[in-house]
Each structure stands twice: as C-alpha cells, then as structure tokens.
Amino acid sequence: MIGAARKYLFDGRDPEEVLGRVADIDATSDVPRLTPTAMEMARMSRARDHIMTNLDEMYREAFERARETGDEKQMAALDFAYRREQLYLEILLDIRDAVERR
C-alpha cells in the first residue's frame, strides 16, 4: 500500500523536490483552490492510458490474490467492481477532456 501511495504522490517526480515544496507551504501561501482560475492554470497532467493502467493493475493484483485463495465470490465481486469503476473513470475522463477543450 505504501508503494502505491508513493507512486501516486511522486509519479515520476523527485520526492525531495515534492516534499520540499510541501514543507514551504504556510498559512500565508497561495494554496491552490478548486476555482475556475486555478483549473485554467493547472491542466490535468495524467494521461487517460496511465489512469486506466493504474486501475487495471490495482484490480489485477486483488483478483490474483482472490484466485490464489480460490475465492470465487471475491473474484466475481472484483470483476464487477472493476468494470463499474472503469465505466465511472471513462465518464470522468470524458468530462475532463471536454472541459480542457473549452
């Protein structure tokens, strides 16, 4: 779980640089907010393929653990959950793409 969190937080960036920037934030800093201006300045950086690959890896690992234990119910639940999450993410990514094109 720690590895997944590290991958999510640092994703190709230098951990020391990221942690240094976080340490420099104080109460008077201009902390990013979810405003139209902030959204305009900070474009989405994760590619659709990257996001979907992360989802696939996460569910594949859980599915393999369920397969190793022979838990058919868990395997079926994971299969359904994966397809549902994939659909949700595709919809959200379509919305993100439409907003970025505006």
N, C-alpha and C positions, 0 to 999 in steps of 0.2 A: 504494500500500500504506500509505503514511503517512496519507493521508486516511482510509482505512478504520479504521486504528488510532485516530486522533484521534476519529472518530465513535463508535467502540466505547467508548473511555475516558471521553469527556466527555458524550456523548449528552444534549444539552440542558442541561448544567450549565456553570457558569462555569469555564473552565480554570484561572484564577488561584486560585479557591477550592479546587478539587480538588487542585492541586499544592501549595497551602499546607497543606492537611490532611496530605498525604503527607509533606511536609517536617517536620511536627511529630511524626511517629511516631518514637519512640526505643525502646531496649531495655526500658524500664520501662512503656511504654504498654500499654494493654489492647487488643492487636491482635485483631481478630475471628478466631474459630476456627470451624470447621465442627462445632459441637456442637448438641445439641437446643435448648439455651437460646438460642444465637446465631441459630439458624434461626427460632426463635419470635419473636425480637425484630426480625429483618430479613426482612421479607416480600419475595417476588420482585416486582421492580418492572417488568420488561419485559412488555408485553402480547404475547399469542400472535401477533397480527397483525404487530406490529413485528418479532418474531423471524423469522417466515416471510417477511416482506418483505425483510429483510436477506439471508436465504438466497437468495431469488429474484434479487435484484439482483446478488449475487456470481456466481451461476451464469450469469445472463443476459449479464453482461459477458464472461465467459470463453467462452461459447457464440458470442457475436458475433465475438470475435477468431478463433475457430476457423472460423467461417463465412467471414470475410473472407479467410482464407488457403486456403479450400477443403478443409480437413482433415476429411473425412467420418468418419474413425476417431475423431478427438478429439471431434467433435460427438456421436457415438453414446456415447462413454465419458462425456462430460459429462451427457448426458441420463439415462443410467442412474444416475450418481453423484448427480445432483440428486434423482431420485425416491427413491433409497435414503436420502439424508440427510434428505429431507423426512419419510419414514416414521419414522426414528430420532427426529427432533425432535418429531414429533407424539406419539410414545410418551412421551418425556421430559416434554413439556409436560402430557400427561395425568397422569403421576405427580406432577408439581409441583402441578397443580390439586387432585389428591386429597389430597396432604399439607397443602396450605393450608386445605382444608375441615375437616381434623381438629381 
